[in-house]
Amino acid sequence: MLRKHPAALRFAERYDPAERCISAVSHLELLYGCRNRTELRDLEELFADWFTEVVPLTPRVTESARELMKEFVLARRPDIGDVLIAATALDRSETLTTCNRKHFEFIPGLEIEIFRP
């Protein structure tokens, strides 16, 4: 969406604007990917236009992520950010939309929707 990819925009438009939210971790990952002030400004505009909420980490989400990491760290080596994102979706009983099924498919109870640009 940041790069105005038509498929990404069509995908996001399928959802009611009042229901579009993003985890704080995903927001931070996108900020980290900005290469200059223009991209940073564009990202902030995107968030203002497309998302109603940046979902913060809570103690309950953090504890859930810790338990997920303990369960899967040796067998799956999940990324810390992915575990926090999954724990956020689980805590809110929401579907996680991703292009990376393999990063999340092993997490029990997590509903995943795959986006293909």
C-alpha positions in Angstrom: 0.0 0.0 0.0 2.9 2.4 0.8 4.0 2.1 -2.8 0.4 2.5 -4.0 0.4 -1.1 -5.4 -3.1 -1.4 -7.1 -3.7 -5.0 -5.8 -2.8 -3.9 -2.2 -5.1 -0.9 -2.4 -8.0 -3.1 -3.8 -7.4 -5.6 -1.0 -7.5 -3.0 1.7 -10.6 -1.4 0.2 -12.5 -4.7 0.8 -12.5 -3.8 4.5 -14.6 -1.3 6.4 -12.3 1.6 7.3 -13.5 1.4 10.8 -12.2 -2.1 11.1 -8.7 -1.5 9.6 -6.1 -1.7 12.3 -2.4 -2.5 12.4 -0.2 -3.8 15.2 2.3 -1.4 16.8 5.0 -3.9 15.8 3.9 -3.8 12.1 3.9 0.0 12.3 7.4 0.0 13.6 8.6 -2.4 11.0 7.2 -0.1 8.3 8.8 2.9 9.9 12.1 1.1 10.0 11.9 0.4 6.2 11.6 4.1 5.3 14.7 5.2 3.4 14.1 9.0 3.4 11.8 11.8 4.7 9.5 11.4 1.7 8.8 7.8 2.4 8.4 8.6 6.1 5.8 11.3 5.3 4.0 9.0 2.8 3.8 6.3 5.5 2.3 8.7 8.0 -0.2 9.8 5.4 -1.0 6.2 4.7 -1.7 5.5 8.3 -3.9 8.6 8.7 -5.9 7.6 5.6 -6.1 3.8 5.9 -5.9 2.7 9.6 -8.2 3.6 12.4 -6.0 2.2 15.1 -2.4 1.3 15.8 -2.9 -1.6 18.3 -0.4 -1.2 21.2 1.4 -4.0 23.0 -0.2 -4.8 26.3 1.0 -7.0 29.2 -1.4 -9.7 28.1 -0.1 -9.6 24.5 3.5 -9.7 25.7 2.9 -12.7 27.9 1.1 -14.5 25.1 4.1 -13.8 22.8 6.5 -15.0 25.4 4.5 -18.3 25.7 4.4 -18.7 21.9 8.2 -18.1 21.6 8.9 -20.7 24.3 6.7 -23.2 22.5 8.2 -22.6 19.0 11.7 -21.1 19.3 13.6 -24.4 18.9 11.5 -26.0 16.2 10.5 -22.9 14.1 12.8 -20.0 15.1 10.1 -17.4 14.7 11.0 -13.8 14.4 10.3 -11.7 17.5 8.2 -9.2 15.6 6.1 -12.0 14.0 5.4 -13.6 17.4 4.3 -10.2 18.8 2.1 -9.5 15.8 0.5 -13.0 16.1 -0.1 -12.5 19.8 -1.8 -9.2 19.1 -4.2 -10.8 16.6 -4.9 -13.7 19.0 -5.6 -11.3 21.9 -8.1 -9.4 19.8 -9.6 -12.5 18.1 -8.9 -10.9 14.8 -7.7 -12.3 11.5 -4.0 -11.6 10.6 -3.5 -10.6 7.0 0.0 -11.4 5.6 1.9 -12.3 2.5 4.0 -14.7 4.6 2.0 -17.7 5.5 5.1 -19.7 6.7 5.8 -17.0 9.4 2.4 -17.7 11.1 0.9 -21.0 10.0 2.2 -23.0 12.9 0.5 -20.8 15.6 -2.6 -22.6 17.0 -5.8 -20.7 16.9 -4.5 -17.9 14.7 -6.8 -17.1 11.8 -4.7 -16.1 8.7 -5.7 -14.4 5.5 -3.1 -14.5 2.8 -2.6 -11.5 0.6 -1.1 -12.0 -2.8 -0.1 -8.8 -4.6 
